[in-house]
Amino acid sequence: MTVSEQDYILMGEALAYAAKAAEMGEVPVGALLVNRDGEKLAGAGNNCIAAADPTGHAEMHAMRDAAERAANYRLPGTTMYVTLEPCAMCAAAMIHARVERIVFGATDPKTGGLQSVYRIGSDGQLNHQFIITGGVRAGECSRILQDFFKNRR
């Protein structure tokens, strides 16, 4: 699927959540969940450290918030914008939630669950498949992570 102007803009909003996470000392990953009309349902940054929660990834927070608001654990017709390729845990949760499309920025060669290491949601092994668009604003998404880790060393 091609990158639209809306993809570019909404990834910018996910980047804003990543920047907020970085300010809190969290790994700067941001996520934004929208419906088919582009209406924002929920957004979040990573919060694993402050919450002492190994599932505190940005995508998980966004899905929890949206599901709670919808009073439904299924989120069909939604698109998840996330600054870093989701890990296997987040990809599996998005399978269960029936997220329709995932748009990510930077690839994750160590733990990427969609393309880099695993192919969750596109390998035909599960009961749900994603539409995946990667590399949206990849330079900016990579840079925020690189700067964060460079400043920690």
N, C-alpha and C positions, 0 to 999 in steps of 0.2 A: 504494500500500500504506500502511496506517495505521501510525503509530508505536506500538510496544509499550513496555511497561515495560522489557523486556529491551533494546530499542534505546536507551532513555534511559540505562540502567546501563552498557551496553557503550560508548556514546559517552563516558561519563565516564572509562572506562579509556583510550580514545584521547586524551582531553584530558590525562590524566596523562602520556602519552608526549610530547604537545606541550609540556607544561610542562618536562619534562626536556630537550627539545631547546632550548627558550628558555634554560635555565640554562647550556647549553653554547655559547650564542651563535648557534645555528642558528635559521632561520625556524621558529616553533613550529607545526608540523603533526605530528599523531600519527595512527597507524593501528593497527588491531587486526583480525586475520583470525580468524574462528571457523568451526566446522563447523555442520551443521544442528542439532546438539544444543546449540549455544552454547558448545561446548568451545573454549577458546582455543588456536589453533595457533601464532600468532606476533604480535608487536607491535613497533612501532618508532616513533621520531621521525625527523625529517629529520636528515641527516648529510652534506649536500653539502660544507660548508665544511671540516670537520675531515678528511674523507676525500678532499678534492679530487676529488669525484665528481659530475658533472652528473646522474647517474642516482640519486643518493643520497636520493631522496624516501622518505618514510615508507612509502608503499604498496609501493614496490619492495623495500625491506628486508624488510617483512613477508612478501611473496610469496616472496622468495628463501629466507628462513628456513623457511617452511612447506613449500616445494617440496623443499628439501634434506632436511628431516625425513621427508617422505613418499616421498622418492626418486622423485618424479614431478613433471614440470613442469606437469601439469594439476591444478587445484584445484577440481574440480566440487563443487557443493553447499555452497560456502563463501559467507560474507558478509564484506565488507570494510567496517569502520567507519573513517571518516577525517574529521578535523575540518574540512578544506577540500575543496571540490569538486575531484576529481582533474583534473590537466592531461591533455592529449592523449597524452603519453608513457605516463603511468600507466594511463589508460583503455585504450590499445591493449595494454599488457602484461596487463591484466586480461581482455581479450578472449582473448588467446592462452592464458592460464591457465584460462579457462572459469569465472571467478568468477561465481557465480549472482546475487548481489545486492550492491549498493553502497548504503551508508547514509552520507550526508555531512552535515556541520553547516553551515558557512558557504558561500555561493556565491562564485565567483571570477569577477567580471565582466571580468577581463583575460585569463585563460587557462583558464577552466573548460571541461573536456572533455566534460561530460555534459549540461549544460543551458544554461549562461550564454553560451558562445561556440560550442561544437560540441555535437553530439548523438551522440557515439560510443557505440555499444552500444544505441542506441534509434532510430536513423534507418533501419534496415532495409538498410543498405549492406554489413554484414559478416555473417559466418557464425555469429555468436553475439550474443545480446541479453541485457541486464541487466534485473533488476528494480531500479529506482532509487527510493530514498526520500531526499529532501533536506530540509534545514532542521531536523534533529534537534539540539537544544540550540544553535541557530544563534547566539543572543546570546552565549553563553559562548565559542563557537568564534571568533566575530568579535572579541570583546573581547581574547582572548589575543594575537591578531595585531595589533590596533590598539595595545595597550599595548606590545608588543615594538617596533614601528616608532616609536612616539611616544618611547620611551626611547632610541632610537638617534639621534634627530634632535637 
